[in-house]
Amino acid sequence: MLLFLKSEGRFDKDKFDDFNEIMSWDKNRFENLKKNGWIEVFRKGGNRGSRRALYQLSYKAQRVLTSIYKKLSGEEIPTTQSSNPLFAKNVSYSDKVYRNFIIEMNEFIKQQRHLSPE
């Protein structure tokens, strides 16, 4: 849903509902996204319907989407503990497996960079 909304910039509830029809049914999706800080009010609606309320993605949502786009475009995934909680000392076994895979992916990305003529 966030990817759809990113393309809109600012949107009203009707535009959100258009995108929501494409996804699996969840009548509370809009309110949950607002409550959890993914969507924020850009402009409050006027009384008596003179102005529609407009919404936008929050800073938090924009950061997550930017991070996803960077990963999709082949940038390395951070491996510092401060940037990636998977690299903390006391993580679960499955997090350690993911961490090892991230290290392998980053090595592959580095190798590809050296092979490609720029």
URCOR-V334552 format. One record per run of one state. SS is the DSSP state (@ for helix, = for strand, . for the rest). FROM is the first residue (numbers start at 1). TO is the last residue. Records with the same first field share a line. If there is no record, write none. Layout:
# URCOR-V334552
SS: FROM-TO  FROM-TO
This chain:
# URCOR-V334552
.: 1-1  9-9  12-12  23-28  36-38  44-46  50-53  58-58  73-84  88-92  116-118
@: 2-8  13-22  29-35  47-49  59-72  85-87  93-115
=: 10-11  39-43  54-57
